[in-house]
Each structure stands twice: as C-alpha cells, then as structure tokens.
Amino acid sequence: MPENPYDNPRFFARYRAMPRSVGGLQAAGEWHALRRLLPDLRDKRVLDLGCGFGWHCRYAAEQGARRVVGVDVSERMLAEARAKTTTPLIEYVQRPIEEIDYPEGAFDVVLSSLALHYVASFEDVCRRVARCLAGGGDFVFSVEHPVFTARGDQEWHRDAEGNILHWPVDRYFQEGLREAVFLGERMTKYHRTLTTYVDTLLAAGFSLHRLVEPQPPEHLMDQPGMRDELRRPLMLLIAARRAAGHGAAHP
Ligand SMILES: C[S@@+](CC[C@H](N)C(=O)[O-])C[C@H]1O[C@@H](n2cnc3c(N)ncnc32)[C@H](O)[C@@H]1O
C-alpha cells in the first residue's frame, strides 16, 4: 500500500476532531449540494472511492442501497468506518483507488467525496469507474476545486495583522503534483484544471449531468473559518452518467 497521511497518528487525531468528522454529513459544508446530485439509491449497488469514516456508505445503506462497498487506502480511516457501522450491507475494503478492478457493470452508482485530488491520474480513475459502472449508471464526486489546488500551499494571503487579503491563484494551467499543508501536515495532492475534469469524463464516455461549486449553508456559519468559504470555491461537485447500453445494466 502507498504511504497515506491519514495513517499518520498526529494527522489522524486532528482529522478526527474536525467538525465534519464529528458531526458527519450534516456538518459538511457541501453535503446539501452533493446529496442533490445523487440518484435514488434504492436497490442500487454503490461503490464509494476514498470512503474515509464511511458517512456516505451509511447514507447509501439508509437510502435502501442493495450493496455498498467503501474503498480506502487508510487502515485507520477504515477502522473508524467499521466501528461506526452496524449494517452488514456495507463492505469496507482497504485498497488504493488506483487499483480498483471490479467486474464490468458491477455497480449502479460510483461516488467519491474529496478523495480524487489525491490520485495522480484522473483519466485512469475514469477508465476504471466506467468499466465497473453499469450502463446508465451515475458517477458523482466532489474534489477540491482547481482554484483551491492551483497554487499548492493552500493558504490565504494575509496582512501583517493576520487578516485575510485574498486567496492566491497561480500555476493554474500547470497540472500535477502539489505539496499542500493540511491540518499542519505536508501532503501530496494533484491539481487539475476544470477543463481536464470535464473533458476527461467526456472522453471516457460519460455525459455531464450537473456541475456545482457549492457554498456552505447559513446554519454552518458558526464553524471556525466557514464564513471565509464564501470568498472562493473550495470544492467542485460533478455528476456524470455512463452511456446506457454499456455493461450489464441493473435489472
Ligand atoms: C478528505 S478524506 C474524505 C473521506 C470521506 N470520503 C468523506 O468525505 O468523509 C479523504 C480520504 O481519501 C482516502 N484516500 C486518499 N488517497 C487515497 C487513495 N489513493 N486510494 C484510496 N483512498 C485514498 C484517505 O485515506 C481519506 O480517507
């Protein structure tokens, strides 16, 4: 398994204390928008890439999904997911997203929340997802927004008193690896342009269904730093659909 910052005990302890790690989907600033992009999950076979604590897997199970598989590379994240899960409907698998290799048409919905910017090749992810998604199936995901990932250090520019001046965007068209600092730890992420996200999906045979740059809802504004999230996009949400007629369609 490649080394993953989420298995670093210091980082994990900080991640676990974040409001969205404690409060789950209701405490996540983009959930109100992501939920609206998901299809009806009743009786669906759902794959969650980079499932973390399994919030989206449990949501899928609650919505009546027939089978849910959560894939994550981190042992610690999966241990927490398993501890939080009571239904036997969900299977958690420790595996890098880069290595998923499910049979053709094995899932009706593939979702991923804030994990794909950790993967070097989005093209390869799209190929693997397209293969395991039944015809007419949905690929719904969130990633850190290209405006957020472009420069790499992921810090506001501030004045001498520490007040926010602006969010710096640079090297936008220079795609690839970035060394970011998240919760005090250095980690590797990948920057891609908006064009690359959309065009790669289209080239892999998906149609674009929805694209959303969500703003956090008013009721989360008391979370530290949340109001600043109204100043620039943090996330990009995309709902794409595999052409019907591909793979073994779900009856
Ligand atoms: C920001 S967390 C999001 C977790 C969850 N999807 C959520 O929204 O609550 C990112 C997750 O992606 C996982 N991850 C990062 N790179 C990965 C990779 N290459 N393969 C599988 N999982 C990965 C991390 O271990 C972590 O659990």
The ligand as a Tripos MOL2 file, in Angstrom:
@<TRIPOS>MOLECULE
LIG
   27    29     1     0     0
SMALL
NO_CHARGES

@<TRIPOS>ATOM
      1 C1        -10.7410   14.0740    2.9440 C.3       1 LIG1
      2 S1        -10.9380   12.3710    3.2880 S.3       1 LIG1
      3 C2        -12.6310   12.1260    2.7520 C.3       1 LIG1
      4 C3        -13.2640   10.9210    3.3890 C.3       1 LIG1
      5 C4        -14.7400   10.6850    3.0120 C.3       1 LIG1
      6 N1        -14.8940   10.4320    1.6090 N.3       1 LIG1
      7 C5        -15.5750   11.8610    3.4400 C.2       1 LIG1
      8 O1        -15.9380   12.6860    2.6050 O.co2     1 LIG1
      9 O2        -15.8840   11.9440    4.6420 O.co2     1 LIG1
     10 C6        -10.0030   11.5920    2.0050 C.3       1 LIG1
     11 C7         -9.9740   10.0770    2.0920 C.3       1 LIG1
     12 O3         -9.3780    9.5630    0.9050 O.3       1 LIG1
     13 C8         -8.5110    8.4990    1.2650 C.3       1 LIG1
     14 N2         -7.5080    8.3630    0.2160 N.ar      1 LIG1
     15 C9         -6.5510    9.2550   -0.1390 C.ar      1 LIG1
     16 N3         -5.8530    8.7810   -1.1770 N.ar      1 LIG1
     17 C10        -6.3780    7.5680   -1.4970 C.ar      1 LIG1
     18 C11        -6.0870    6.6020   -2.4900 C.ar      1 LIG1
     19 N4         -5.1200    6.7820   -3.3700 N.pl3     1 LIG1
     20 N5         -6.8210    5.4650   -2.5060 N.ar      1 LIG1
     21 C12        -7.8130    5.2660   -1.6020 C.ar      1 LIG1
     22 N6         -8.1420    6.1540   -0.6430 N.ar      1 LIG1
     23 C13        -7.4220    7.2990   -0.5970 C.ar      1 LIG1
     24 C14        -7.9350    8.8980    2.6070 C.3       1 LIG1
     25 O4         -7.4140    7.7880    3.2970 O.3       1 LIG1
     26 C15        -9.1600    9.5260    3.2670 C.3       1 LIG1
     27 O5         -9.9030    8.5680    3.9510 O.3       1 LIG1
@<TRIPOS>BOND
     1     1     2 1
     2     2     3 1
     3     2    10 1
     4     3     4 1
     5     4     5 1
     6     5     6 1
     7     5     7 1
     8     7     8 2
     9     7     9 1
    10    10    11 1
    11    11    12 1
    12    11    26 1
    13    12    13 1
    14    13    14 1
    15    13    24 1
    16    14    15 ar
    17    14    23 ar
    18    15    16 ar
    19    16    17 ar
    20    17    18 ar
    21    17    23 ar
    22    18    19 1
    23    18    20 ar
    24    20    21 ar
    25    21    22 ar
    26    22    23 ar
    27    24    25 1
    28    24    26 1
    29    26    27 1
@<TRIPOS>SUBSTRUCTURE
     1 LIG1         1 GROUP 0 **** ****
